[in-house]
Amino acid sequence: MKPPESYKILNEAAVWYSILNSDKTTTHDQEQWAQWLNQDPDHRAAWQQVESITDSLSSLRSFDTPNELGISQQLINANHFDIAANKTKTTRRSIVKGLASLPFIAGAWQAHEMGLINEWTLPYRSDFSNSQRKAINYQMADGTRITLAIKSGIKWSHSPSESHITLLAGDLAIQQAASSVPATIMMKNHAIKLQHTHLVIRQSPDIHSQDNTTSVAVINGSADICRHNDKASLVLDTGQKVLCSRTAFSSIQEVSPIDLAWTNNILQATNMTLEHWASVINQHHSSYVNCHPSIKQLLVMGSFPLDNTPLALSMLQNVLPVQIRHLTPLWTLIEPVA
């Protein structure tokens, strides 16, 4: 099928799904749906896709309650931190032991140790993680403030002389307190040393790729970045940003509001395609947002709240000639204005 035709049939399937799941559905509705379903193999394929998407989203909604998979978000003093760390390590040891008893999953765990991060087990392998649909903050024992993006996790160890952070997955912002000790942030390809610094780390979507790119932006203070493979290093000062790959540093750039926007749960769009915009919103929303093929290349500009999808969709209609249609509680369509 051509994309517009495919979209039309998918739209029809979603409408039928909404009708049949309504408490007002009738026998006539069921007969009409059966007739539509049997008209064309494409109808059956679209119906299966709607069921698959809706069932998947329904199961995911059970994890929308904050911290069902992660560690409680709270202000952590020294005693709380020790208890939380010990509990996390105990849980992790128990899970690893259980996984190792199964040959298949043990192989998957070995793959993880080689760098293949498993999103589902991330909360169990992290000291701090984010399984919510928005950025969250942690206040550490030494006063350091850490912000984790969605699907992000870190290991944290702290001594009177140094803090050590391993970024297992996702994005991280760290704002060290004036009294904090020096810290080292370890990533797959780089290590960053800092003290009394506020910086933001953003990783490319495919963090397992050998050529993945990491953005390091220093909001305030300085940071010393070192590559693992050749020990090449670079020092960044306040207001400077660099893109780091496994083998190279980009030229130094200026920090922009976009680098910090996500820490406040804001999507700062600058000439972003609508298709890309919808994909970002989807990561922060408990339902599925899809856009019509004819408008997916429209360019979006502006600031949108990532923790309030209805408001973001409403704002989108103010900047683009689009309309929003909610086919089901779990499915939203962005379409051209009729």
C-alpha positions in Angstrom: 0.0 0.0 0.0 1.1 3.6 -0.6 1.6 5.5 2.7 -1.5 7.7 2.4 -3.7 4.7 1.7 -2.0 2.7 4.5 -2.7 5.6 6.9 -6.3 5.8 5.8 -6.9 2.1 6.6 -5.0 2.3 9.8 -7.2 5.3 10.7 -10.3 3.2 9.9 -9.1 0.4 12.1 -8.5 2.7 15.0 -12.0 4.1 14.7 -13.4 0.6 14.7 -11.3 -0.2 17.7 -12.7 2.8 19.5 -16.3 1.9 18.6 -16.0 -1.7 19.7 -14.5 -0.8 23.0 -17.2 1.7 23.7 -19.9 0.8 26.3 -22.4 1.9 23.7 -21.4 -0.6 21.0 -24.3 -2.5 19.3 -24.8 -5.8 17.5 -25.1 -3.8 14.3 -21.7 -2.2 15.0 -20.1 -5.6 15.4 -21.7 -6.8 12.1 -20.4 -3.7 10.3 -17.0 -4.2 11.7 -16.9 -7.8 10.7 -17.9 -6.8 7.1 -15.2 -4.2 7.0 -12.6 -6.6 8.4 -13.3 -9.2 5.7 -13.4 -6.7 2.8 -9.6 -6.6 2.3 -6.5 -8.4 3.7 -5.1 -4.9 4.4 -8.0 -4.3 6.7 -7.0 -7.4 8.8 -3.4 -6.3 8.8 -4.3 -2.8 10.0 -6.6 -4.3 12.7 -3.8 -6.5 14.0 -1.5 -3.5 14.1 -4.0 -1.4 16.1 -4.5 -4.3 18.5 -0.8 -4.8 18.9 -0.1 -1.1 19.5 -3.0 -0.7 22.0 -2.1 -3.9 23.9 1.5 -2.8 24.2 0.6 0.6 25.5 -1.9 -0.8 27.9 0.7 -3.0 29.4 3.1 -0.1 29.7 0.6 2.0 31.5 1.1 -0.2 34.6 4.5 1.3 35.0 3.3 4.9 34.8 3.1 5.2 38.5 6.3 6.9 39.7 9.2 4.6 40.7 7.5 1.2 40.2 10.7 0.1 38.5 13.2 2.7 39.9 14.5 3.9 43.2 12.3 6.4 45.1 13.0 10.0 44.2 13.8 11.9 47.4 16.3 14.1 49.1 19.0 11.7 50.3 21.1 12.4 53.4 24.2 10.4 54.2 22.4 7.7 56.2 19.7 7.3 53.6 22.3 7.0 50.8 24.1 4.2 52.6 20.9 2.3 53.1 19.7 2.8 49.5 23.0 1.8 48.1 23.2 -1.4 50.2 19.6 -2.3 49.3 20.3 -1.7 45.6 23.5 -3.8 45.6 21.7 -6.6 47.4 18.9 -6.5 44.9 21.3 -6.5 42.0 23.3 -9.4 43.4 20.1 -11.4 43.8 18.9 -10.7 40.3 22.3 -11.5 38.7 22.4 -14.7 40.6 18.9 -15.7 39.4 19.7 -14.7 35.8 22.9 -16.7 35.8 21.0 -19.9 36.7 19.3 -19.7 33.3 21.7 -20.4 30.3 19.8 -18.2 27.9 19.5 -15.2 30.1 23.0 -15.6 31.5 24.2 -15.2 27.9 22.1 -12.0 27.7 23.7 -10.8 30.9 27.2 -11.5 29.5 26.2 -9.4 26.5 25.2 -6.6 28.9 28.6 -6.7 30.5 30.1 -6.2 27.0 28.1 -2.9 26.8 24.7 -4.0 25.5 22.5 -2.1 28.1 19.1 -3.7 28.7 16.6 -1.0 29.3 14.2 -3.2 31.4 16.9 -4.2 33.9 18.4 -0.8 34.1 16.7 0.2 37.4 18.1 -3.0 39.0 21.6 -2.4 37.8 21.7 1.3 38.7 22.1 3.1 42.0 19.9 5.8 40.6 17.7 5.6 37.5 14.7 7.1 35.8 11.8 5.0 34.7 9.4 7.9 34.6 8.3 9.8 31.4 10.0 13.0 32.5 13.4 14.2 33.7 13.8 13.7 37.5 16.2 15.2 40.1 18.3 13.6 42.9 20.0 15.5 45.7 23.1 13.6 46.7 24.7 13.3 50.1 27.4 15.9 49.3 24.9 18.5 48.0 25.4 17.6 44.3 22.2 17.8 42.2 21.8 15.2 39.5 19.2 15.3 36.8 18.4 12.1 34.8 16.6 12.0 31.5 14.1 9.3 30.7 15.7 5.8 30.3 18.8 6.9 32.1 20.7 5.4 35.0 24.0 5.8 36.9 26.2 4.0 39.4 27.4 6.3 42.2 30.1 5.9 44.8 31.3 8.6 47.1 34.2 9.0 49.5 35.5 12.0 51.5 38.0 12.7 48.7 36.2 11.9 45.5 32.9 10.9 43.8 32.7 8.4 41.0 29.8 8.2 38.6 29.3 5.7 35.8 26.7 6.7 33.2 25.1 3.4 32.2 22.5 4.8 29.8 20.8 8.0 28.8 21.5 11.7 29.6 22.8 13.3 32.7 23.1 16.8 34.2 25.2 17.4 37.2 25.4 20.5 39.4 28.1 20.2 42.0 27.7 22.0 45.3 30.3 24.5 46.4 31.5 22.1 49.2 31.5 19.0 46.9 34.7 16.9 46.3 36.1 16.3 42.8 34.1 13.9 40.7 34.8 11.6 37.8 32.1 10.6 35.3 32.8 7.4 33.3 31.2 6.6 30.0 31.7 4.1 27.3 34.4 6.1 25.4 35.2 9.0 27.7 36.0 10.0 31.3 35.2 13.5 32.6 36.9 15.1 35.7 35.2 18.0 37.3 34.9 20.0 40.5 32.4 22.7 41.4 31.0 22.4 37.9 27.5 22.4 36.3 27.5 20.4 33.1 25.1 18.4 30.8 25.9 15.2 29.0 23.7 14.0 26.1 24.3 10.8 24.3 23.2 9.9 20.7 20.2 7.5 20.6 22.4 4.5 19.6 24.8 4.5 22.6 26.0 1.0 21.7 27.4 2.2 18.3 31.2 2.4 18.0 30.8 5.8 16.5 28.1 7.2 18.8 28.4 10.9 19.6 28.2 12.4 23.1 27.6 16.1 23.7 29.3 17.6 26.8 28.2 21.2 27.7 29.7 23.1 30.6 27.1 25.5 32.0 29.4 26.8 34.7 32.9 25.8 35.9 35.3 23.6 33.9 35.6 20.0 32.9 38.5 17.8 31.7 37.4 15.2 29.1 39.7 12.2 28.3 39.2 9.6 25.5 39.7 6.0 26.6 41.2 4.7 23.4 44.1 7.2 22.9 44.1 9.3 26.1 43.6 12.5 24.1 42.1 15.2 26.4 40.3 18.5 26.2 39.4 21.1 28.8 36.1 23.0 28.6 35.3 26.2 30.4 32.0 28.0 31.2 29.7 28.3 28.2 31.6 25.8 26.0 30.3 22.6 24.4 32.0 19.8 22.4 30.8 16.7 20.5 32.8 13.7 21.4 33.1 10.5 19.4 35.3 7.4 20.1 38.1 8.9 18.0 37.7 12.7 17.8 36.5 15.9 19.4 34.6 18.5 17.4 35.5 22.1 17.4 34.4 23.9 20.6 30.9 25.4 20.3 28.8 27.8 22.5 26.3 26.3 24.9 22.7 27.1 23.8 19.4 27.0 25.7 18.6 23.7 23.9 21.4 21.9 25.9 19.6 22.6 29.2 16.0 22.6 28.1 15.4 18.9 28.7 16.4 19.2 32.4 13.4 21.4 32.9 11.2 19.0 30.9 11.1 21.3 27.9 11.4 20.3 24.3 13.2 23.1 22.5 12.5 22.6 18.8 14.5 24.4 16.1 13.6 23.4 12.6 12.6 19.9 13.9 10.5 17.8 11.6 7.0 17.0 12.8 7.9 13.3 12.6 10.8 13.8 14.9 8.8 16.0 17.2 6.1 13.3 17.5 8.8 10.6 18.2 10.2 12.7 21.1 6.7 13.3 22.5 6.0 9.6 22.3 8.9 8.9 24.7 7.3 11.1 27.3 3.7 10.1 26.8 1.8 7.0 27.9 -0.1 6.8 24.6 0.9 6.7 20.9 1.1 9.9 18.9 1.2 9.6 15.1 1.3 12.1 12.3 -0.1 12.0 8.8 2.5 11.2 6.1 1.6 14.3 4.2 2.8 16.6 7.1 5.6 14.7 8.7 8.2 16.9 7.1 6.7 20.1 8.4 9.2 22.1 10.5 8.5 22.8 14.1 9.9 25.7 16.2 9.2 26.6 19.7 9.2 25.4 23.3 6.9 22.6 24.4 6.3 20.9 27.8 7.4 17.3 27.9 5.5 16.6 31.1 2.2 17.9 29.7 1.4 16.2 26.4 -2.2 17.7 26.0 -0.7 21.2 26.3 2.1 20.4 23.9 -0.4 19.1 21.3 -2.5 22.2 21.8 0.5 24.5 21.4 1.4 22.6 18.2 -1.9 23.6 16.6 -1.0 27.2 17.2 2.3 27.0 15.2 1.4 24.6 12.4 -1.7 24.1 10.2 -2.6 20.8 11.9 -5.5 19.3 13.9 -5.4 16.8 16.8 -7.7 13.8 16.8 -8.0 11.3 19.7 -9.0 8.0 18.2 -8.7 6.1 21.4 -7.5 7.0 24.9 -4.2 5.5 23.8 -4.0 6.8 20.2 -3.7 10.4 19.0 -3.4 11.5 15.4 -1.8 14.7 14.1 -3.5 15.5 10.8 -3.5 18.4 8.3 -6.3 20.9 8.8 -9.3 19.8 6.8 
